[in-house]
């Protein structure tokens, strides 16, 4: 069976509408789920680089909060930048609590992978979004 790679898709998040685009609940779920997706799906070499990318993204999001640009800036306008820091810490704690279950899923996912780590890295390089782009995107 030949595998297909879709390079573009449109996703509509029903819960964004339910919780609000810049709500504390959405911020929590996005960050926690981002942690789980990385741990479950990323090849180990990319997973080792992931914390550095995350710190780089947080740097730009901090600038966005100060300049009131991007999602962090909008969140700060509607709530508080300090609340966002608290939510990120809460998301990481929740992410760590759920990590044992995610690692069990990782074992299953990684056992079925069809692409080499290098192929996945090449896709990240070709289609990945830069940290600055994510931070300042509305």
N, C-alpha and C positions, 0 to 999 in steps of 0.2 A: 504494500500500500504506500503510495507516494504521499509525503506530508506537504502541506501547504503553509506558506508564510504570508500572513496578511500584514501589510506595512501601514495600513491606515484603518481606523475604525472610529465610529462615533458612539459614545457611551452617554446615556442619560441616567443621572443618579436621582432616583425617586426620593431618597432620604434627604438629599440636600434641600429639596423643596420643603420637606417636612420639618427639618430642624432649622433651616435658614442657612443661607450661603456662608455667612461668617459667624456661625454660632459656636459656642464652646463645645457642644456635643459633637458637631461635625469635625471640628479641629481635633478633638480627642480621637474619634474613630478613624480619621484619615491617618493620623500619625501612628496609632497603635497598629492599624492594619498594614501600614507601610512596613513596619518592623516585621510583622508576621510574614508578609509576602516575600521580603528579602530572605529571611531565614529559611523559609520553606523552599524557595525556588532558585535562588542565586547559586551559581557554582562557587565553590570555596574560595578560589582566588579573587573573585569579584566581591564576595562577602567580606574578605579581609580588607578590601579598599573602601567598602561601603561607609564605615564610620568617618573616614576622611571627607568623603563627598557630603555626608550629612552635616559635618561641622562647617564645611564650606557653604552649604545651603543655608544653615542657620546664620552664618555671618551676613550673607546677603539679605536674609529675611529680617535680621536686626536693623540693617540699613533701611530696608523697606518700611519697617515700623517707625523708625525715626523720621523718615521723609514722608510718611503716610502714603506710600506707594505699594502696590501689589496686595496680595491677600493679607499679609501681616499688618500693613498700614490700615487696610479697611477693617480688619478685626479690631485693631487698636482704637479706631474711630467709633466703632459700634459697642465695644466692650472696654478692654484695657490690655495694653501690652504686657503688663505684669500678670494678668490672668492667663495670657497665652503661655508664658513661661511656666506657670503652675500646671496648666493643662498638658504641656509637653512632658513635664516630670511625671504627672499622673499616667500619661500614655505609656511612658517607658516602664513604669512599675507594673502596669497592667500587661504590657507586652512581655515582660520578664516572667510574670506569673503564668502566662499562657505558653511560655516557651517549651516546656516538656511535651505538651501535646503537638505543638508545631514541629518539634524535632522528630517526633514519630511520623508525622506526615511527610517531613523532608526525606526521611529514609525511603519511603514509598515513592515519592516524586522523583528523587534522584536515581532510584533503581530503574526507572522507566525512561530516562532521558535519552534522546536520540541525537543530540548535538554535542560536539566537543566543547570544552570550556572556551577554547579559542574562538569557535564559531559564535558562541553566546557573547563573548567579549566584543567581537567584531560587530554584532548587531547593536550592542549598547553604544559602541563608538559611532556607528552610522546613524542610528535613530534616537539616541538618548537626548534628553533635554538638559541643557546646561543649568547649573545651580542658579546663576544670575537670572536666567530666563524664567525659571520656576518662581523665584522670589518676587519678581516684579510683574508677573502675569496677573491680570485682574480677574 
